[in-house]
Amino acid sequence: MNLRHAVLPLLLAAALPSFDAAAARGFEVRDLATLDRVSAPTLSPNGRQLVFAKRVVDFAANKSSTSLWIEDLFARDAAPPKRLTPEGWSVNSPSFSNDGSQVYFLSAKSGSMQLYAIPARGGEPVRLTDFPSDIGSYKLSPDGKRLAFSAEAFVDCGSDLACSPKRMEERGRQKNTGVLFDHVFIRHWDAWNDGRLNRVFVTDLGSAKAMVKTATLVGADVIGDVPSRPFGDESEYEWSPDGSQLVLSARKADRQEPWSTNFDLYLVTADGSGNAKNLTVSNPAWDTTPVFSADGKTLYYRAMKRPGFEADRFALMAMDLASGKSREIASRWDASANGITLSADGKSIYTTAQELGQDPLFAVSIANGEVTNVSGPQGSVSSFVLAGPILAFTRNSLQSGDQIFVTSPDGKAPQRAITPSAGDMLPDVRFGEAQQFRFAGWNNEVVHGYVVKPWNYEEGRKYPVAFLIHGGPQGSFGNGWSYRWNPQTYAGQGYAVVMIDFHGSTGYGQKFTDAISQHWGDRPLEDLQKGWAAAQQQFAFLDGDKACALGASYGGFMVNWIAGNWNQPWKCLVSHDGVFENQAMGYATEELWFSEWENGGTPFQNPQGYQKFNPANHVDNFRVPMLVVHGQQDFRIPVEQGIALFTALQRKGVESKFLYFPDENHWVLKPQNSVQWHDTVNGWLRQYIGQ
């Protein structure tokens, strides 16, 4: 074991809050559902003031609201952060004016999502826009005088912002309800396609005296969602330094969209005139997150190389706009960059990237590609911002949700916590200690995993085990916090937790990630089997005779696969939104590129690829009690997959239950639904492995 892995358990243990042993308790799902969450750190241009968003939950009302808080960083600890936006407002997406005197944000206080401003010193919000449509995202021009924003609109409505909502109202008054489609997507993630696209508009910034009501569509000939659906944001469009142009990242919204990952970068004029110029036409894969150099001569962006593969490595690219030639900035860095933020001197790109179960913040030299970790070796940085002498970032871990820290841009100054950790907010809770381990997996290659001790761990005792399997499959159960699959909710019930980053996981090099494609049921299964054996050998407190395997999405598929191919060690199983009948999945899912890449073609081109690792073909071997969970609004893995799995279990006579959510998608998001989900899962585990 090298030094890094030897010190990791000590570092994680040191991060745990102090507690009164007599009053201590385990972390519970109601803690998870109601914890305050901070996000969106935003700095004034001089770096003096920090604004961030804080989300609080009204559990009884089954809803949440978000407010903005502000801190004077130069005053250090003279005063804690204070609330900036008024009570009764729910807001998002903060940004500062160029002079730092105003904070902009979005709110639906008026009944639709519009842009507001509030003095940084405090005061009443002022509404700046009065558009007929909701603002989905926004970005101020470099001079701070204009606004680029996205809104849902029909293509033929052009710059008429009233056209689309009027058409939707007319549809709502119709007596008939049938919808005729002539191409896919007919639905995406959890929403049916109504014909509108996310489109980008430009207008002058409004004021209290004259709210802006009209705007000009830019990139009218870019027929695609900007930002992309379902999770795109304002990083997918960018102003040029002089404000005359924008660059949009878009994929064509045509009949080929569901099997394409070809996003291109389009240069468009800010006044809406002329035609869009495709800057990345030579790359048939994914190009995104454009950022201009200060002089406007270079465009930085991220790019994949392989069409149709959504988990390909995102490389950092630099394009000379005069010649159109591009180069990769850090070709020897085998990591996938998550974004692009330029340093003040324009010599470095700041980005997060996964690395061996962590997700640090890095600075990458544009000149030579040298990579430097600036946030430290532990935890997962989820967002960050640079201004003046300050770097602010949010970081989470297996012990806490996002916490905001500030330091110097090089990360060498002491990291000062601005917001509390989960342990600070829950002083009576003892969190399970986490330890990373490694073993020889498939092909005798190194595979990493984590073990989390139960909250009430005592030396010499054995504990039943929750064996968690992550989704993706190109994902990771690393040193990070989750508000859905959180190992601390199991440790808080008195279980030990084992998690394996099998071949296909991210953060261990692109070759490791690639290894799972067309191998869903063999290589990762071998890693899970060897990881389970290695964990029991290395950690004597694991009770291998009392263990249940649980997973969602790909993890749900793997649970279904385990049910027919590795059911010996498990006392129970939990399958959440997992693939059961793989060939049907290939025809019914929405993002076809995923299923086609992972199975080596379409179901009609390569039917054997869909049958090779098809859990439905192994129902004869089902015998372990299984809890099945699925949401009606899950269009990624349609609910029929869960229904079919439950039917197979019932018809086979296997002890089983089906937890169905009519109002949830691929995730369980509503606070009370989340609690019901956890209570049901915990009850299932207690029935079969105790505690």
N, C-alpha and C positions, 0 to 999 in steps of 0.2 A: 504493500500500500504506500503510495507516495505521500509527501507531506500535506498536500492539499486535502486529500481524503482523510488523513489522520486528524487534522485540526478541525474539520467540518463539524463533527458532533459537538466539540467544545464551543465552537462559535455559535451554533444554533442554541445550545443550552444557555450560553451567556446572554442570548437575546431574550430569554424568557423573563417575564416580569416577576418581581418578588411577590410573595403572597403569604397570607396567614394559613398555615397548614390545617389548623382546626376548622377554618371557615371555607376551605377550598372546595371546589366542585368542578365537575367536568363541563366542557363547552357543549351547549345544546343548540338544537335547530332554532329555537326561538331567539337565542342570542344572534345567530347568523342572520335571521330574517329581519331583525330590528336594529342591528348595529348601524350607526351613522357611517356614511361612506363619503370620502372626499375624492375630488377629481379636478381636472382641468386647471392646473396651476398656470397662472398668467402673470407676467411681470410688466410693470411700467417700463417705458423705453430706457430710463436711467437705472433700472434695476432696484429702485428703492421700495416700491410697493408691490406686494404680492396679493393677487386676488385668486380665490379658488372657490369651487362649488362644493356644497355639502348637502348630501341627500339624507333625509330623515323619513322614517316610516311611521304611518299611522296604522298600526296593525288592526285595530278594531274596524277601521274604515276600509282596510285592505288596499291601501294606496300609499304613494310616497310623494314627497315634494322636495324641491331643490332650491336652495338659496345661495347667494354669493357672500363671501366673507373677505375681509381685507386686513392686511398686516403691514405695518411700517417696518421693513427689515433693518433699516439703519438705526432704529430705536432699540433693536435687539429685544431683550426681554422686559422692556419697560412696560409694555402692555400686551395682552394677548390679542389674537385676531378678533375683530368685531364684525358684526353682521352689517352688510352693506345694503342689500335689497330688503324691502319692507316685509313684515309678516303678512301672510296670506298670498304672497306671490310665489309661483314656481317658475324657475328660470333655467337657462342653460347657455352654453357657448360664450363665455366672457372674452372680451378683448379691450385693450386700451386705445384711447385716441393718441395721435402722434405726440401731443404735448403732455400726456399723462394725466390730464385733468378730468377726463371722462372715461367711464367704463361702459362699453356696449354689451348688450346681451339680448337673447331671444326669450320671449314669453308669450303664452297664449292667454294672458290676462284679459285681453279684449274679446276673446272668443275665437281668435285665430292667431297663429304664430307670427309675431311681428317683431321688428327691431326696436329696442329701447336704449336710452342712455341715462346714466345717473352720475352725478358728480363723485369723483373719487373721495372727496372729503365728506361725503354723505349728503342726503337730500332725497327729493322725490324723483322717481323715474319719469322720463319724458319719452313719449312714443314718437318715433321718427318715420315709420312707414304705415301705410294704410292700403295694403294690396288686397285684392279680392281672394288671392290664394295664400296658403301658408308658406312662410319661408322655411325651407328645409335646412339650409346652411348658408353661410355668408363669409365674405372676405373683403376687407377694406382695401382700397387702392393705396399705393405707396405714399401718395400725398395726403391721404386721409379724407379726401373730398368726395369720393365716389364709392359706390357699393356694388360688388358683384355678389349675386345670391342665386340659389337654386330654388326652383318651385316645380311642382308637377303640372304638366301642360300637354295638351294634344298638339301634335306636330303642326297641323294646319291652322292652329290659333296664332302662330307667330308671336308677335310682341303684345298681343291683346290679352292681358292678364285676366280680364273678366270673362273671356270666352270659355275657358275650361270649366270653372265652377258653374257657370250658367248651363253648360251642356250636361254636367253631372246632375244638376237639379232637375233638368228636363227628363233625364233618364229615370230619376226617382219617382216622377209623377206618372210614368207609363204603367198601364195595367198589366202588360205582359212582362215576364221576368227572364225569358230565354236570352242567352248570349251566344252569338255565333262567332267562332274563331276560325281563322284560315291559316294560322301557323302557331307553333310553340315559341315562347313560353305562354301557356295558358294560365299558369300560376307560378309563384316563386316564393320560396321560404314559407311564408304564412299568409300571402295575399294573392288574390286572383288578379289577373291582368285586365285593367279597365281601359287600356289604350293610351294612357298618359305616360310620359317619360319625365324623368328629372332633367330639366333644362336650365341653362345659366343665363341670367339677365344682368344688365348693368344700368345703374341710375345714379343720379346725384344723391348725396346723403341728405336726408330730410332734417327737419328741425321742429321744435315745439310750435312755431308759428306757421309752418308749412310742411305738413307731413307729405312725403312723396307717395304718389298713387300709381305712377306709370313707370315703365322701364323698357329697355330695348333688349330683345333677344340677341345673343351673340352665338356665333357658330351655328346658324340656322341649318346649314347643310350637314352638320354632325348629328346624324340621327341615331342617338343612343343615350342611355342614362348617364348623366353627369350631375352628382356623383353616382357611382354604380350601385345597384341593388344587390343584396339587402343591407350591406354594412358600409358602403362608401361614405366619404366625408369631404370636407372642403380641401383636404390635401390633394384632391384629384383635379383641382384647377388652380391656376396661379397667375397673378398680374406680372407683366414685364415691369422693370424698374421705372420706366418713363410713363407707365400707365396707358400706353397706346394699344397694347395687345394683351391677350391672355393665352395660356396654353391649357387645353382640356385633355384629360385622359378618358377615352371612351371606346367602347366596343359597339359595333354596329348592331342595332336592334332589328335584325331580320330573322328569317326562318332558320338560319344557321347558328344564331346566338346561343342556344342551349348546349351546343357541343363545341363552342369556341372559347378560348381564353385569350383571343387576340385583341388586347387593348392597345390602341395607338395614341400618340400625342399629337394634337392638332393645334396649330397656331392660328388664332382668329383675331380680328380687330375688335377693339373695345367699343367702337361705334356701331357694330353690327354689319358693316359693309363688306363687300368682297366675299371670296370663297376661303374656306378653311384649307390650310396647308398641312398635309400629313407629314410629320417630321420623322416618323419611325416606320415608314411603309416597308422597309427592308427586313424588319423583324416581325415574323408572323406569331410571336408569342406576346407575353404581357409586358407593357411599358406603362409606368405610372409615377405618381408623386413628383411632378415637375417643379423645379426650383431654379430661378435665375441667379446668376452671379450678379454682384452689385453693378457692374458695368453693362450688363445685359448681353454680353457677347457669348456667354456659355450657359447652356442649360444642363442642369444636373437632374438625374432621374434614376429610377430603379427598373431593371429589366430582367425578365426570364428568357431562356433560350429555347425551351421545348414547347411547341404548341400543344394545347390540350391537357397540360399537366399543371394543375393549380398549386402543387406543392414543390415546384421547381425552385431552385435557388434564386433569390432576388439579388442581382449584382448591382453595385453602384456604378453609374455611368456618367460621363461628361461629353456633351455634344458641342462642338464649335458651330455656332449658328450660321456663320458666314459660309462655311464649306459643307456643313451637314454631316461632317465626320464625327464618329463617336469612338470613345475608348473606355475600357473598364478601368476603374480606379484602383481596386485592390483585388486583383485576380487571384492572388495566392491565399486570400482569406477565405477559408471554406465555411462561410456562414452566410445566412440569408438576412439581409438588412431589412429592418422593419419600417424605415422612414428616412427623411433627409432634413437636417437643420444645419445651416451654415454657421460657422463660428464668426465672430465679429470681424476678424481680419480676412475672412474668406478663404483661409488656407486649409480648413478642416471641415469634414462632415461629421456631425454627431448623429448617431443612430443606435437603437437597441438591436440586439440579436441574441438568440438563444445560444448557450454554451454549457454543455455538460450538466444539464439540470438547473442552470441558473439563466437569468435574462438580464445581463448588465447593460449599462450605457457605455458606448465606445466613441472615441474620437478617431477618425480615419484621415490621415494626411492625403490631401488631394494630389500632391506632387509625387509621393513615392509609395502610397498605399499602406504606410505603417499604421498599425492599429494599437490604440491605447485604451485600457479600461479606466474610466474616470469615475465610476460609481462604487467600486469595490466588488469583491468576488461573490458576495452572497445576495440572494433575493432576486426579485423580478421588477425591473423598472418599467412601468406601464405608460408613463408620459413624462415630458420634461420641457423646459423652456430656458432660453438664454437671454440675458439683457444686462448691459453694463458689467459690473463686477460679480454678477450672481448667476449661478446655475441652480434652478429649482426643479425638483423631480418628485414623482410619486413612486414609492417602492413597496411591494408586498412580499410576503414569505409564507411558509407553512405555519407561522405563528401569528400573522396579522394581515388584515386587509391593507389597502393602500394607506400609506402615511407620507406626508409631504416633508421633504428635507431641503435645505439650502446649503450651498457650498460655493467655492470658487469655480470658474469655468473649467479649470484643469482638474478639479476634484481633490486637490491637495489640502484645501482648508478643511477644518473640522466640519463634519456634517451636523447641522443643527435641525432638530425636529421641530416643525411648526405645528403639527397636528398630532393628536394622541394615537398610540397603537391600540390594537384590540385589547391587549393586556392592561393598558392604562384605563380603557373604558370599562373593563370588566375585572376589577381588582380581586374579586373572589374566585376567579376562574383559573384553574391550573391547566395549561395546554400540554398536550403530549409532545415529548421531545422527539425530534426527527434526526435520522442518521442516514446518510447516503452510503450505499455499498455497491460493489461491482463483482462480476463473475464472468466466466467464459460461456457465451451463448452460442447461437447458431454460427456455424463455420468457425467455431473456436474464437470468435471475435468478442472483444470486451463489451459488455452490456451493463448499464447502470440501473439502479433502483433506489427506492427510499423505503425505510421502515419507520413508522411512527409508533411510539410507545403509548399505551393507554394513560389517561390523565392520572390514574391512581396507581401507577406502576410501583411495584415493590420487588426488590432483588430476590431472585430465587423462585418467584411465582411464574406460572404459565398462564397465558391469556388467549382466549379465542380470537380468531383473525378475520378481518374484512379484507379480502384480496381484490383491490380496485384495478380495473382495466380501463385505460383512457381511450377517448375517441379520436377522431381525425380521419383515418388512422395516423396521419402525419401530424401528431401533436405530442404532448409531453405532460406527465405528472411530475413536474419538477418542484423546485423550491419557490412555490407561488401559492397565492390564496385564490379560492374559488367560492362563489356564492351559490353554486349548485352542488358539485361533487367535491366536498371539502373533507379531507381525512380527519380533521379535528372533530367533526360531528360524530365520527365513529369512535375515535379515541375518547371522546367525552362520554360515551356509553360504556366504556370499560373494555373496548376491543383494541387489540393491536392492529395496525394497518400495514399492508405490504403493497407497493406499487412498482411495476417494472416498466422501464422505457425500452420496450422491445424494438427489434429492427423495424424501421418505418417511423420511429419517433424523430422529432426535430431537435436540433441543437448538438448533434454528434457528427456533423459532416453530411454533405449531400448524398454520398454513396450509401451511408447508413439509412438515410431517409428513403432513398430509391428502392431499397431491398425488399420492401413489402409489396410493391405493385405486382399484381398477378401472383402473389404469394400470401394471400390473406390468412390461409389456414395452416401453413406449414412452418415457415421461418419464425413468425411471431409466437406461434404456439410452442415451438421448441424453446424460445427464450423464456416464455412464461413458465414452462415446466422446469427448466433449469434454474430460473430465478427463484421459484418457489422452493426448490430443493436447497439452493444456496442460502436463502434467507433463513430456513430452519436450521441449517448447519451453523450459520454465523450468529444467530440470535436465539439463545436457548429459551427465551420467554415465549416464543411462538408455539402455540398448541396446534400442531398439524392435524390433530384428530377432530378439532372443532373449528372449521373454516368454511366460509361462504365466499363465492366469487360474484362480483357485481360489475356492471359496466353499462355505458350508454353510447348510442350511435355505433361507431365501429366497436366500442367496448361491448355494446349489446349484441352485435353480430358475433363477437368472440365468445360471449357467454352462450349464445345459441350453438356455436360450433363446439364449444367445450361440452355442452349437454350431450352431444352425440359422439365425441371423440376423446374426451378426457374427463370423465365424470367421477372417477374413482375417489379423489381426495375430498370432494365437496359434500357438505351436509345440506346446502341450499344454494340457489342461484337467483340473481336479480338481473333481468334483461329490460333495459329502458331504451325505447325507440331504436331497436336494432333490426338489421336485415335478417329475415328468416327465409324468404324465397327469392333467391338472388336473380333469377331470370325475370321474374315479375318486377323486381326492383329496377332492373335495367330499362324497362319500358315505362314505369310509372313515376320515377323520380324526375325532378325538374332540371337540375344541372347535369345534363347527360354527359358532359365531358368527364366528369368525375368517374361515373360508373364505367364508361368506355375505356378510360385510361387504365383503371384498376383491374379490369377484366380482359384487356387486350383486344378491344374492338366492340362493335355492337352485338346485341344478343343474336342477331341473324347472321352476322359475319363470323362470330366465334362462339357458338353456343356451348362448346365444351369448356370454354374459359369461365362461363357463368355457372356451370355445373360442377366444376372441379372442387370448389369450396362452398357448396350450397348446403346450409344447415338443414333445409327441408328434406334432403336426401338421407338424413341420418336419424329420423324420428324413431326408428325402431330401437335405437340405443338410449332414448330419453328415459331417465329413471329418477333424477334428482329433483326434489321439489323446487318449483320456479315461480317467482313473482314476475309478472309481465306488466310493464308500464308503457302507456302510449298516449299521445295527444292528438286530438282531432285535427288541429290546425298544422300538424307536421306534414309539410309537403315535400321535405327533403327525403324522409323515409315514411311513406304514407301509412296511415293508421291501419290499413288492411294487413300490413306486415305483422303488427302486434296481434291483431285479431286472429290471423291464421296460425300464429305461434301458439296462442292460448287454446285455440280449437284443437291443434295437434296434441297439446299436453292433456287436455280434457279427454279427447278421444282415445289417447293412449292409456288413460287412467293414472297419470302422474299428478301428484298433489300440486295444485297451482291456483293462483289468483290473478285477476286482471284489474289493474288500477287504471281507469280511463279518465282523461281530462278533456271535456268538450271545448274548453276555452284556452288551451295551451298549445304551443307549437313544438319545435324540436327540443325546447327547453321548458322547464317549469319555472315561471317568473313571478307570478302573483304571490305575495307574502303568505297568505293563508293556504294557498295550494302547495307552496313549498313546504310548509309545516306538515300538511297532510301527507305529502310524499315522503318526507323523512320519517314521520311517525309510522307510516305503513311499512317502510323498508326496515326500520329498527324493530318493529314488531315481528316481522318475518324472520329477522336474524335471531331475535330472542327465542322464538319458537324452536329454532333448530340448533343454536349453539350457545344459548343461555345468556347470562348477564342481565 
